[in-house]
Amino acid sequence: MDFKTNVIFVKMNVQDQPDAIHKYGITGWPTFLFIKKGKVQTELVGGKLAEATLRDWIQLLMPKEEENEQ
């Protein structure tokens, strides 16, 4: 699956963006937010996440082929 054309990764330092802490209810670092069509779908908090876990969540939340055609 090609994440380059379907996924946008953003790295943010919440110390520089304190409003993000309140807007998204961030309670720990690192926090991975999965946002689809402007809404948070899920979040993963903590630094001991396996790469496979992140990859699985991205694949789960990516639009299916039929969604892309509409």
N, CA, C and O atoms as a GROMACS GRO file, in nm:
protein
  280
    1MET      N    1   0.085  -0.118   0.000
    1MET     CA    2   0.000   0.000   0.000
    1MET      C    3   0.089   0.124   0.000
    1MET      O    4   0.186   0.132   0.075
    2ASP      N    5   0.056   0.218  -0.083
    2ASP     CA    6   0.136   0.339  -0.099
    2ASP      C    7   0.085   0.450  -0.009
    2ASP      O    8  -0.017   0.511  -0.037
    3PHE      N    9   0.157   0.475   0.100
    3PHE     CA   10   0.116   0.580   0.194
    3PHE      C   11   0.151   0.719   0.142
    3PHE      O   12   0.094   0.818   0.189
    4LYS      N   13   0.243   0.729   0.049
    4LYS     CA   14   0.289   0.861   0.002
    4LYS      C   15   0.177   0.941  -0.063
    4LYS      O   16   0.176   1.064  -0.051
    5THR      N   17   0.084   0.876  -0.129
    5THR     CA   18  -0.022   0.949  -0.198
    5THR      C   19  -0.153   0.951  -0.121
    5THR      O   20  -0.247   1.020  -0.161
    6ASN      N   21  -0.162   0.875  -0.012
    6ASN     CA   22  -0.288   0.862   0.059
    6ASN      C   23  -0.286   0.907   0.204
    6ASN      O   24  -0.391   0.921   0.267
    7VAL      N   25  -0.167   0.931   0.259
    7VAL     CA   26  -0.154   0.963   0.400
    7VAL      C   27  -0.065   1.086   0.416
    7VAL      O   28   0.035   1.100   0.346
    8ILE      N   29  -0.101   1.172   0.507
    8ILE     CA   30  -0.017   1.287   0.540
    8ILE      C   31   0.029   1.269   0.684
    8ILE      O   32  -0.052   1.253   0.775
    9PHE      N   33   0.160   1.272   0.704
    9PHE     CA   34   0.218   1.263   0.837
    9PHE      C   35   0.258   1.402   0.881
    9PHE      O   36   0.323   1.475   0.806
   10VAL      N   37   0.219   1.440   1.001
   10VAL     CA   38   0.253   1.571   1.054
   10VAL      C   39   0.319   1.551   1.190
   10VAL      O   40   0.268   1.479   1.275
   11LYS      N   41   0.432   1.615   1.208
   11LYS     CA   42   0.501   1.612   1.338
   11LYS      C   43   0.487   1.751   1.399
   11LYS      O   44   0.519   1.852   1.336
   12MET      N   45   0.438   1.755   1.522
   12MET     CA   46   0.414   1.884   1.586
   12MET      C   47   0.474   1.883   1.728
   12MET      O   48   0.459   1.786   1.802
   13ASN      N   49   0.540   1.991   1.762
   13ASN     CA   50   0.588   2.009   1.898
   13ASN      C   51   0.479   2.084   1.973
   13ASN      O   52   0.458   2.203   1.951
   14VAL      N   53   0.408   2.014   2.063
   14VAL     CA   54   0.295   2.077   2.131
   14VAL      C   55   0.339   2.186   2.228
   14VAL      O   56   0.256   2.266   2.272
   15GLN      N   57   0.466   2.190   2.261
   15GLN     CA   58   0.514   2.302   2.343
   15GLN      C   59   0.507   2.432   2.263
   15GLN      O   60   0.489   2.540   2.319
   16ASP      N   61   0.522   2.419   2.131
   16ASP     CA   62   0.510   2.536   2.043
   16ASP      C   63   0.366   2.562   2.002
   16ASP      O   64   0.333   2.671   1.954
   17GLN      N   65   0.278   2.463   2.020
   17GLN     CA   66   0.138   2.472   1.980
   17GLN      C   67   0.048   2.428   2.096
   17GLN      O   68  -0.020   2.326   2.084
   18PRO      N   69   0.046   2.501   2.208
   18PRO     CA   70  -0.029   2.456   2.326
   18PRO      C   71  -0.180   2.442   2.301
   18PRO      O   72  -0.246   2.366   2.372
   19ASP      N   73  -0.233   2.512   2.204
   19ASP     CA   74  -0.377   2.497   2.174
   19ASP      C   75  -0.410   2.355   2.128
   19ASP      O   76  -0.521   2.307   2.149
   20ALA      N   77  -0.314   2.289   2.065
   20ALA     CA   78  -0.336   2.152   2.018
   20ALA      C   79  -0.359   2.057   2.134
   20ALA      O   80  -0.437   1.962   2.122
   21ILE      N   81  -0.293   2.081   2.247
   21ILE     CA   82  -0.311   1.997   2.366
   21ILE      C   83  -0.457   2.000   2.408
   21ILE      O   84  -0.516   1.896   2.436
   22HIS      N   85  -0.514   2.118   2.412
   22HIS     CA   86  -0.653   2.132   2.455
   22HIS      C   87  -0.751   2.087   2.348
   22HIS      O   88  -0.850   2.021   2.379
   23LYS      N   89  -0.724   2.121   2.224
   23LYS     CA   90  -0.815   2.085   2.115
   23LYS      C   91  -0.831   1.934   2.102
   23LYS      O   92  -0.943   1.885   2.082
   24TYR      N   93  -0.722   1.861   2.112
   24TYR     CA   94  -0.725   1.717   2.092
   24TYR      C   95  -0.717   1.637   2.222
   24TYR      O   96  -0.718   1.514   2.218
   25GLY      N   97  -0.709   1.705   2.336
   25GLY     CA   98  -0.706   1.633   2.464
   25GLY      C   99  -0.582   1.546   2.480
   25GLY      O  100  -0.590   1.435   2.534
   26ILE      N  101  -0.470   1.594   2.435
   26ILE     CA  102  -0.346   1.517   2.441
   26ILE      C  103  -0.300   1.506   2.586
   26ILE      O  104  -0.287   1.606   2.656
   27THR      N  105  -0.275   1.382   2.629
   27THR     CA  106  -0.237   1.358   2.768
   27THR      C  107  -0.100   1.293   2.784
   27THR      O  108  -0.048   1.284   2.895
   28GLY      N  109  -0.041   1.249   2.675
   28GLY     CA  110   0.089   1.183   2.683
   28GLY      C  111   0.166   1.199   2.555
   28GLY      O  112   0.112   1.239   2.452
   29TRP      N  113   0.296   1.165   2.562
   29TRP     CA  114   0.383   1.180   2.448
   29TRP      C  115   0.456   1.051   2.423
   29TRP      O  116   0.496   0.985   2.519
   30PRO      N  117   0.475   1.012   2.300
   30PRO     CA  118   0.414   1.072   2.182
   30PRO      C  119   0.267   1.033   2.171
   30PRO      O  120   0.225   0.930   2.224
   31THR      N  121   0.192   1.113   2.101
   31THR     CA  122   0.053   1.084   2.070
   31THR      C  123   0.039   1.080   1.919
   31THR      O  124   0.080   1.172   1.849
   32PHE      N  125  -0.019   0.972   1.870
   32PHE     CA  126  -0.047   0.957   1.727
   32PHE      C  127  -0.197   0.972   1.709
   32PHE      O  128  -0.274   0.889   1.758
   33LEU      N  129  -0.239   1.076   1.638
   33LEU     CA  130  -0.380   1.097   1.609
   33LEU      C  131  -0.405   1.055   1.466
   33LEU      O  132  -0.330   1.091   1.375
   34PHE      N  133  -0.511   0.980   1.446
   34PHE     CA  134  -0.551   0.939   1.312
   34PHE      C  135  -0.677   1.018   1.279
   34PHE      O  136  -0.784   0.992   1.332
   35ILE      N  137  -0.662   1.115   1.190
   35ILE     CA  138  -0.770   1.206   1.156
   35ILE      C  139  -0.814   1.176   1.012
   35ILE      O  140  -0.732   1.171   0.920
   36LYS      N  141  -0.943   1.158   0.996
   36LYS     CA  142  -0.999   1.129   0.864
   36LYS      C  143  -1.116   1.223   0.842
   36LYS      O  144  -1.210   1.227   0.921
   37LYS      N  145  -1.109   1.299   0.733
   37LYS     CA  146  -1.214   1.395   0.699
   37LYS      C  147  -1.240   1.491   0.814
   37LYS      O  148  -1.355   1.527   0.841
   38GLY      N  149  -1.132   1.534   0.882
   38GLY     CA  150  -1.141   1.634   0.987
   38GLY      C  151  -1.181   1.583   1.124
   38GLY      O  152  -1.189   1.662   1.218
   39LYS      N  153  -1.206   1.453   1.138
   39LYS     CA  154  -1.248   1.398   1.267
   39LYS      C  155  -1.146   1.295   1.316
   39LYS      O  156  -1.097   1.213   1.238
   40VAL      N  157  -1.114   1.302   1.445
   40VAL     CA  158  -1.022   1.206   1.504
   40VAL      C  159  -1.091   1.069   1.505
   40VAL      O  160  -1.199   1.053   1.562
   41GLN      N  161  -1.027   0.972   1.442
   41GLN     CA  162  -1.081   0.836   1.436
   41GLN      C  163  -1.034   0.754   1.556
   41GLN      O  164  -1.112   0.680   1.616
   42THR      N  165  -0.908   0.770   1.591
   42THR     CA  166  -0.851   0.701   1.706
   42THR      C  167  -0.719   0.766   1.741
   42THR      O  168  -0.666   0.846   1.664
   43GLU      N  169  -0.667   0.732   1.856
   43GLU     CA  170  -0.536   0.783   1.896
   43GLU      C  171  -0.459   0.672   1.963
   43GLU      O  172  -0.516   0.584   2.027
   44LEU      N  173  -0.329   0.678   1.948
   44LEU     CA  174  -0.239   0.587   2.016
   44LEU      C  175  -0.141   0.673   2.094
   44LEU      O  176  -0.083   0.767   2.040
   45VAL      N  177  -0.124   0.641   2.221
   45VAL     CA  178  -0.038   0.721   2.308
   45VAL      C  179   0.073   0.632   2.363
   45VAL      O  180   0.047   0.521   2.409
   46GLY      N  181   0.196   0.682   2.357
   46GLY     CA  182   0.308   0.612   2.415
   46GLY      C  183   0.414   0.580   2.312
   46GLY      O  184   0.386   0.571   2.193
   47GLY      N  185   0.535   0.564   2.358
   47GLY     CA  186   0.648   0.547   2.268
   47GLY      C  187   0.684   0.404   2.238
   47GLY      O  188   0.779   0.381   2.163
   48LYS      N  189   0.614   0.308   2.292
   48LYS     CA  190   0.652   0.169   2.270
   48LYS      C  191   0.564   0.100   2.168
   48LYS      O  192   0.541  -0.021   2.176
   49LEU      N  193   0.514   0.176   2.073
   49LEU     CA  194   0.429   0.120   1.969
   49LEU      C  195   0.515   0.057   1.860
   49LEU      O  196   0.616   0.115   1.818
   50ALA      N  197   0.476  -0.059   1.817
   50ALA     CA  198   0.549  -0.124   1.709
   50ALA      C  199   0.512  -0.059   1.576
   50ALA      O  200   0.400  -0.011   1.557
   51GLU      N  201   0.606  -0.058   1.484
   51GLU     CA  202   0.580  -0.001   1.352
   51GLU      C  203   0.461  -0.071   1.287
   51GLU      O  204   0.382  -0.007   1.218
   52ALA      N  205   0.449  -0.200   1.308
   52ALA     CA  206   0.337  -0.275   1.249
   52ALA      C  207   0.204  -0.223   1.301
   52ALA      O  208   0.106  -0.219   1.226
   53THR      N  209   0.198  -0.183   1.428
   53THR     CA  210   0.074  -0.131   1.483
   53THR      C  211   0.032  -0.004   1.411
   53THR      O  212  -0.084   0.011   1.374
   54LEU      N  213   0.125   0.088   1.392
   54LEU     CA  214   0.095   0.212   1.320
   54LEU      C  215   0.052   0.182   1.177
   54LEU      O  216  -0.044   0.239   1.127
   55ARG      N  217   0.125   0.093   1.113
   55ARG     CA  218   0.092   0.056   0.975
   55ARG      C  219  -0.049  -0.004   0.967
   55ARG      O  220  -0.125   0.028   0.875
   56ASP      N  221  -0.083  -0.090   1.062
   56ASP     CA  222  -0.216  -0.153   1.063
   56ASP      C  223  -0.326  -0.049   1.078
   56ASP      O  224  -0.427  -0.056   1.009
   57TRP      N  225  -0.307   0.048   1.168
   57TRP     CA  226  -0.409   0.153   1.186
   57TRP      C  227  -0.424   0.238   1.061
   57TRP      O  228  -0.536   0.273   1.023
   58ILE      N  229  -0.313   0.271   0.998
   58ILE     CA  230  -0.318   0.352   0.876
   58ILE      C  231  -0.395   0.276   0.768
   58ILE      O  232  -0.481   0.333   0.701
   59GLN      N  233  -0.364   0.148   0.750
   59GLN     CA  234  -0.433   0.070   0.649
   59GLN      C  235  -0.582   0.058   0.680
   59GLN      O  236  -0.665   0.062   0.589
   60LEU      N  237  -0.616   0.044   0.806
   60LEU     CA  238  -0.755   0.032   0.846
   60LEU      C  239  -0.833   0.160   0.816
   60LEU      O  240  -0.949   0.153   0.774
   61LEU      N  241  -0.772   0.275   0.836
   61LEU     CA  242  -0.841   0.402   0.821
   61LEU      C  243  -0.833   0.462   0.681
   61LEU      O  244  -0.903   0.559   0.651
   62MET      N  245  -0.749   0.406   0.598
   62MET     CA  246  -0.738   0.460   0.462
   62MET      C  247  -0.866   0.431   0.384
   62MET      O  248  -0.932   0.330   0.408
   63PRO      N  249  -0.900   0.520   0.292
   63PRO     CA  250  -1.020   0.496   0.210
   63PRO      C  251  -1.004   0.369   0.127
   63PRO      O  252  -0.896   0.339   0.076
   64LYS      N  253  -1.111   0.298   0.116
   64LYS     CA  254  -1.113   0.179   0.031
   64LYS      C  255  -1.119   0.226  -0.115
   64LYS      O  256  -1.154   0.340  -0.143
   65GLU      N  257  -1.086   0.139  -0.205
   65GLU     CA  258  -1.082   0.175  -0.348
   65GLU      C  259  -1.216   0.229  -0.396
   65GLU      O  260  -1.219   0.326  -0.472
   66GLU      N  261  -1.328   0.170  -0.351
   66GLU     CA  262  -1.459   0.217  -0.397
   66GLU      C  263  -1.490   0.356  -0.343
   66GLU      O  264  -1.564   0.430  -0.407
   67GLU      N  265  -1.436   0.394  -0.224
   67GLU     CA  266  -1.456   0.528  -0.170
   67GLU      C  267  -1.384   0.630  -0.257
   67GLU      O  268  -1.434   0.740  -0.277
   68ASN      N  269  -1.269   0.593  -0.310
   68ASN     CA  270  -1.190   0.684  -0.395
   68ASN      C  271  -1.261   0.712  -0.528
   68ASN      O  272  -1.244   0.820  -0.586
   69GLU      N  273  -1.339   0.617  -0.577
   69GLU     CA  274  -1.405   0.632  -0.706
   69GLU      C  275  -1.526   0.721  -0.701
   69GLU      O  276  -1.571   0.768  -0.806
   70GLN      N  277  -1.582   0.748  -0.583
   70GLN     CA  278  -1.704   0.827  -0.571
   70GLN      C  279  -1.676   0.974  -0.577
   70GLN      O  280  -1.769   1.055  -0.569
   0.00000   0.00000   0.00000
